[in-house]
């Protein structure tokens, strides 16, 4: 920044009358209803955490109890660790090729290219 120029910051509040929160319409709709496995369109994502690879699958819209039982079955078949959080199942390791047929057997579907 050159000297003499002022920063123009937008804080997101109207200071004249009182503080107010600016709300913008959300582009995606978050649904709280539970879907049956045939209506899911799952995607895979791969992340690095502390130098290790983690495979994410989601987003699941099923009750947490059902998700935990499915996760337990999958972890036992794959021989790896994992957890369920925020609608995604996380598995330790790069398991996309092994995980996909197991989820297809449970009647879950995937988006094209995943």
C-alpha positions in Angstrom: 0.0 0.0 0.0 1.2 3.4 -0.8 1.3 6.0 1.9 -1.6 8.4 2.1 -4.4 6.1 0.8 -7.1 5.0 3.1 -8.4 1.4 3.3 -12.0 1.0 2.3 -13.3 -1.9 4.4 -16.8 -3.2 4.4 -17.7 -4.7 7.8 -21.2 -5.9 7.0 -23.1 -3.8 9.5 -25.1 -0.6 9.3 -23.6 1.6 12.0 -26.1 4.5 11.6 -29.1 3.0 13.5 -28.0 -0.2 15.1 -26.0 -3.3 14.3 -27.7 -5.6 11.8 -26.7 -8.8 10.2 -26.6 -8.9 6.4 -28.1 -12.1 5.1 -27.6 -13.4 1.6 -29.7 -16.1 0.0 -28.1 -19.5 0.1 -27.5 -21.1 -3.3 -27.8 -24.7 -2.1 -30.7 -26.1 -0.1 -29.8 -28.1 3.0 -32.4 -30.8 3.6 -33.1 -32.4 7.0 -35.2 -35.2 5.6 -33.7 -38.7 5.4 -33.3 -40.3 2.0 -33.3 -44.0 1.1 -30.0 -45.3 -0.4 -31.3 -45.3 -4.0 -31.8 -41.5 -3.9 -28.3 -40.6 -2.7 -25.7 -39.3 -5.2 -22.4 -39.7 -3.4 -19.0 -38.2 -4.3 -15.5 -39.2 -3.3 -12.9 -36.7 -2.0 -9.3 -37.2 -1.0 -7.5 -35.2 1.7 -4.1 -35.2 3.4 -4.2 -35.0 7.1 -0.9 -34.9 9.0 0.8 -36.5 6.0 -1.7 -39.4 5.7 -4.4 -39.8 3.1 -8.0 -39.8 4.1 -10.9 -40.8 1.8 -14.2 -38.9 2.2 -17.5 -40.3 0.9 -20.7 -38.3 1.1 -23.0 -36.6 1.6 -25.2 -39.1 3.4 -28.7 -38.0 4.4 -29.6 -40.9 6.7 -30.1 -41.1 10.5 -26.9 -41.1 12.5 -27.6 -44.6 13.9 -27.9 -46.1 10.4 -24.8 -44.3 9.3 -22.8 -45.6 12.2 -23.9 -49.2 11.5 -23.0 -48.9 7.8 -19.7 -47.4 8.8 -19.0 -50.2 11.2 -19.6 -52.8 8.5 -17.5 -51.0 5.9 -14.6 -50.5 8.3 -14.6 -54.2 9.2 -14.7 -55.3 5.5 -11.9 -52.8 4.6 -9.8 -53.3 7.7 -9.3 -49.6 8.3 -10.3 -46.9 10.7 -12.9 -44.1 10.1 -15.6 -41.9 11.4 -18.9 -40.2 10.5 -19.1 -36.5 10.8 -21.1 -33.7 9.0 -22.8 -36.2 6.7 -19.5 -37.6 5.3 -17.8 -40.9 6.1 -14.1 -40.6 6.5 -11.8 -43.6 6.0 -8.1 -43.9 6.7 -6.1 -44.5 3.5 -6.8 -44.3 -0.2 -9.7 -46.7 -0.5 -11.9 -45.4 -3.4 -11.5 -48.5 -5.6 -12.3 -50.9 -2.7 -15.1 -48.7 -1.2 -17.2 -48.1 -4.4 -18.3 -51.7 -5.0 -19.2 -52.1 -1.3 -21.4 -49.0 -1.3 -23.0 -50.1 -4.7 -23.9 -53.4 -3.0 -25.7 -51.4 -0.3 -27.8 -49.7 -3.1 -26.0 -46.3 -3.0 -25.4 -44.4 -6.2 -22.6 -42.1 -7.3 -22.5 -38.9 -9.4 -21.0 -39.3 -12.8 -17.2 -39.4 -12.8 -16.9 -40.4 -9.1 
